[in-house]
Amino acid sequence: MIEFVRDRTCIRCFQCVAACPCDVIQAMYDGGYGHARVHIGYPDDCMSCQLCVVVCESTDNDSPSGKPIYVGPERSYRAVLPW
């Protein structure tokens, strides 16, 4: 599941938006020309394919992935049954 996108190191190339097969990552326009940023629209729809990380052209030394985008391991949503 996608965990975060760091605005301070994102170069806003929007390659991740184009690569995401589930439209989890979206371009959000704050108004005005050139004022856009990457936004995680539907984090629960992320299937952890890592395509956004692969196509990202920026680097971030503080992130576990080395990129402004971090996609964590797939989580298990198994419910504990009472029987």
C-alpha positions in Angstrom: 0.0 0.0 0.0 1.3 3.5 -0.8 2.4 5.2 2.3 3.5 8.7 1.3 4.7 11.2 -1.3 7.1 13.9 -0.1 6.3 17.3 -1.7 9.7 18.7 -0.8 11.7 16.3 -3.0 9.1 15.6 -5.7 10.0 17.3 -9.0 6.4 17.1 -10.3 7.1 15.2 -13.5 3.9 13.3 -12.9 5.3 10.0 -14.3 3.9 8.2 -11.3 0.4 9.5 -12.1 0.6 8.2 -15.6 2.1 4.8 -14.5 -0.4 4.0 -11.7 -2.8 1.3 -13.1 -5.4 1.9 -10.3 -5.5 5.7 -10.4 -4.3 5.8 -6.8 -1.9 8.7 -7.4 -3.5 11.8 -8.9 -2.4 15.3 -9.9 -4.1 17.9 -7.7 -4.2 21.4 -9.0 -4.2 24.1 -6.3 -5.2 26.9 -8.7 -3.2 29.0 -11.1 -0.7 27.9 -13.8 1.9 25.5 -12.7 0.7 24.9 -9.2 0.1 21.2 -9.1 1.3 18.4 -6.8 1.0 14.7 -6.5 -1.9 13.5 -4.3 -2.7 10.1 -3.0 -6.4 9.9 -3.9 -7.4 6.3 -3.1 -4.7 4.7 -0.9 -6.9 1.6 -0.2 -6.9 0.8 -4.0 -3.1 0.5 -4.1 -2.0 -3.0 -5.1 1.7 -2.4 -4.2 2.9 -3.0 -7.8 5.7 -0.4 -7.3 5.4 1.1 -10.8 5.2 4.6 -9.3 8.5 4.1 -7.6 10.2 2.6 -10.7 9.2 5.5 -13.0 10.0 8.3 -10.5 12.8 10.5 -11.7 13.6 12.2 -8.4 15.7 11.0 -5.4 15.1 11.3 -1.7 17.8 10.1 0.7 15.5 10.2 3.7 12.9 7.8 2.2 13.3 4.0 2.6 12.8 3.6 -1.2 15.3 6.3 -2.1 12.5 8.1 -3.9 9.8 10.7 -2.8 7.2 7.9 -3.1 7.2 5.0 -0.7 5.0 2.0 -1.2 5.1 -0.3 1.8 4.6 -4.1 1.8 1.1 -5.4 1.2 -0.9 -5.6 4.4 -3.0 -8.6 5.5 -6.6 -7.7 6.3 -7.6 -11.1 7.7 -10.3 -10.9 10.3 -10.1 -13.0 13.4 -13.1 -15.2 13.4 -14.8 -16.1 16.8 -14.9 -19.9 16.1 
